[in-house]
């Protein structure tokens, strides 16, 4: 059986299977799904808990033997297997056997990162689907973040203005754990008071988590304020400069394609496009040289100036290289 996190609560209210696989790259949602399964199990008398963190050096025979061992006190047990990477051949066989032979007095919970296409077809995953439940956790799309935050507000007893939810979604983009923490903080700060834009601004930090791909898209779309915000976020997160420069150059190529004059266009327009491309290329080369210590200057500042010019704004002129 395969479920999504939204249908898990309804499923647990009706039954508790003996095997659960929870996969995904959202630690908050994976953790909450595992918490829900554990809570239901404890309510049904599973009083012991055994946790195994599994990596390449795992002794799978020992793990399987431990799972097969009966409790000395005839207690019902929760056995958790936390996969750190792919299980490999030996691990796959052990997982398949444990999934197929899970005893009535034991609950097996397997958590792992997102499963790719090959992993989804593995025998051990199929064994879980046949014997128990697979809960696939996916990231929350940007357009669904306000709705997700609204649902969390209702759980916390918070009344939030739609514009406040949009602002909070923007400030915590891609970081669900930070979003939950911000809501809990807002609950402490304002209680039953309605959350508006001013209260969100005053009570939250900017916890957005961006990717270099988002930077490239924002630059290509000419969104200067968003581009600069993403650039600042990537700098704060310690993203390596070569990756950021790659994203900027990718946007430059897309911009050059748009600004290339048609074959029969006026020579003046074609010349202007060439001069713009040359200036952008020089900015990019300067940023790369600054990052490598070949010339003096701050590479991040140079990238910000390059972003301005990519988005059609006039930037500071070049200064002499040291």
N, C-alpha and C positions, 0 to 999 in steps of 0.2 A: 504494500500500500504506500502511496506517495501523497504527502500533505504539504501545505504551505503553513507558515507560522500563524496566519489569520484563522485557520480552521483547527489549530491544535487544541485550543481550549474546549471547543465543542466535542472533539474526539475524546479527550481525556475525561470529560464528564460522563461519557458513555462506556468507555472501556480503557483498560491498560494492557497493551501488548507486552510481550517479553523482550523484544528487541527494538531499539530506536537508533537510527542513524541521523545525525544532524550535521549538515554540511553547509559551508558558506564562508564568505570573506568579510562578514559583518560581525565582529566579536560580540557586540551588544546583543544582537538578535539571536545569535547562536547560543550565547550564555543564558538568555532569558528563556529560550525554548527548553534547554536542559534543566533550568530551574523549575519550569512548570512540570516537566516529567517527574523530576525528583520529588516535588511537593505532592503530586498525586500518589506516587509510590509510597511515601511516608504515611500518607493518610490511610493507605490500605495495608499497613503493617510491615513495610520494608524498613527495618531498623538499622541494618548494618550497611556501610558504604566502603567500597574498595576502589581506589583510583590508580590507574596505570598510565604514565606518560610514555608514549611509544615513539622511538626514532629508529635510525638505521642500525644502532647497536643493540636493539632489543632482543632479549632471549624469548622468542615466541613460545617455545615449549614450556618455559616457566610460567608465562602469562596464562597459557591455556590450562596448565595444571592447577594454577591458583584458582582460575574460574571454575574448574570442575570440582574443587574441594568443597565439601559440605561444611557449613558452619558448625562449630562444636556445640553451639547452643540452639541448634535447629531454628536459627533466625532467618528471615527472608532478607536477601542481600541485593544491594545496587552495585553493579560492577561497571565502572566507567573506564573507557579506553579513549585516551586523547591522542589522536594521530598527529605527529609532527612530520609531515611529508607522506610520500607513498609507502604502503606497507611492504612492497616487494613480493616476491613469490611465496616465501615462507610465511610472511605476515598475512597475505591474502588467503592462503590455505587455512591458517589458524582462525582468521576472522570468519571464514565461511563455515568452518566446523562449529565455532561457538554460536554463530547465528542459527544454524540448523538444529543444534542440540541444547539450546537454552532451556534450563529446567524451570519448573513452575515456581520454585522458591527463589529464583534469581531474575533480576532485571538487568539487561545489558544495554548500556548507553554508549554509542560511539560518536565522537565529535571529530570533525576534520575540516580542512579548508574546502573551498569549492572544488567539486569533482569535474574534471574535464571529460570530454566525450569518451575517451578510452577507459577512464576509471569508472564511468557510469555503467559500462558494459561488463565490468569485472564480475567474476563468479560470486565473490563475497557480497557485493552490492545487490546482486540479484537474489542472493540468499536472504538478505535483510528484507527486501521487498516482499519475498514470498512468506517469510515467517513473522515479519513485524512491520515497522513504519519507517519510511525515509522522509525526513523533513528537509527540504531544500530551501535555504535562505538566500535571498537575492538582495543586492543593494537597493535602497529607496531612490527612485528616479527624482531628479531635481523638481519636476513638476508636481510630484506627489508629496514633497516634503511638508508644505503647509498643512495638508490634510493629516499627515502622520503626526505632526506637532499638535494639531487640534485634538486628535484622539488622545494623545498623551496628556494634554491639558485637562480633558474631561476626566481622565483617570485620577488626576491630582486635585480635582475640584477647582480648577482655574478657569476663569472666564476671559477669553482673549479676543481682541479685535482682529479681524482678518488681515488688516495691514500689519499688525504687530507680528502675526504668524509668518507673513511673507518676509518681514525684516529678519526675524529670528532664523528662518530657513536660509536666508542669504548669508547671515553671519556664522552659521554652523554648517554650511554646505559640505556634504560628504563626511561629516563627523557625527555619527549618531550618539556616541557616548557623550561627547561634549554637549549635544543638544539636550539630552536627558539631564545632565548636570546643571545646565543653565535653567531649565524649567524647575528643577528642584530648588535652585537658588531663588528664582523669582517667586516661588511659592512661599519661601521663608520671608522674603522681603515684603511682599504685597498681600499675601493671604487671599482674602476674598475680594480684594479690589480688582477691578477690571484691568487687564493688561492692555495698554495702548502702546503706540510707537515710542513715546517719551519714556515710559517705564522700561521698555525693552532696551532702549539705548542706554539708559542710566544703570541698568542692573545686569547687563551681560557684557562679556568680553567677545572680541572677534575671534571665533574658534574655527573659521572656515579651513578646510583642507582641500587644496587644489592640486591639480596635476599639470605637467608641462603641456599635455594635450589640450587642456582647457585654455592655457595661455595662447597657444597657437590659434585656436578657434576665435578667441576674443580679439586678437590682433588682426586676423584675417577679416573679421567683421567690422573693424574700425571702432571697437568699443574701448575708448581710451581709459576711462575711469575704472572699468572692470579689469582691463589689462594691467594697469598699474597696481591695482589691489592684489591681483593674482601674483604678480611679480614680487610684491612685498611679502606675500604669504609664503611663496617658494623660498625666498631668502631667509625668512624666519624659521622655516622648517629644515634649513640646512641642505636643500637640494643642490646637487653639484652643478656648477656653472656650465660645463659643457652640455649637459642635458637641456638646461634652460636656453642656451644659445642655439641648440638644435631646433627647439620649438620656434624661436624667433626667426631663424633662417627659413624654416618651413613656411611661416606666414609671409616672409619676404617674397618667396617664390610665387606664392598664390597671388600676392599683391601685384607682382611684376606681370603675371599673366593677364590680370584685369586691366593694367595700365598700358599694355603693349598696343601701339596704334595699329589699326587695320592696314592692309597693304596699300590702299588708296587714300589714306588719311593725309592730312597736311604735314609737310616736313617739320613744321614748328612743334606740332603735337608729339611727333615721334622723338624729336630731340629733347623735349621736356621729360618724356618718360625715361629716356636713357640717362639724363642727368639725375633724375630722382633715384633711379636704380643704383647709379654709381655712388651717390651720397649714402644711401642705405648700406651698400656693401662696405663703404669705408667705415661707417659707424660699427658695423658688425666686426670688421677686422680689428678695429681699435679695442672693442670690448674683449675680443679673444686675446689680444696682446696684453691687455691689462690683467686678465685672469691668469695668464702665464707669467706675469711679472716682467714682461719685455719692455713695457713702457709704464710710466707712472700714471696713476689714476685709479678710480673705483669702477670696476667692471659692472657692478650692479647699477650704478648711476648712469653709466654709458648705455646700458640696456634700456633704462627708463627713457633716456633721450631718444633712443632708436624707436621705442614704442610710440613716443609722441609723433615722430616723423612718419612712421608707418600708418598711424591713424589720422594723418593729414594736418597735424599741428606743427607750428614752427618751433623748433628746439634751439637750444643754445648753439652758437657756432663752435667749430672745432677749436681746440687750443693746441698749442705747440706741444709735441711729445717731448718728454724729458729724456 
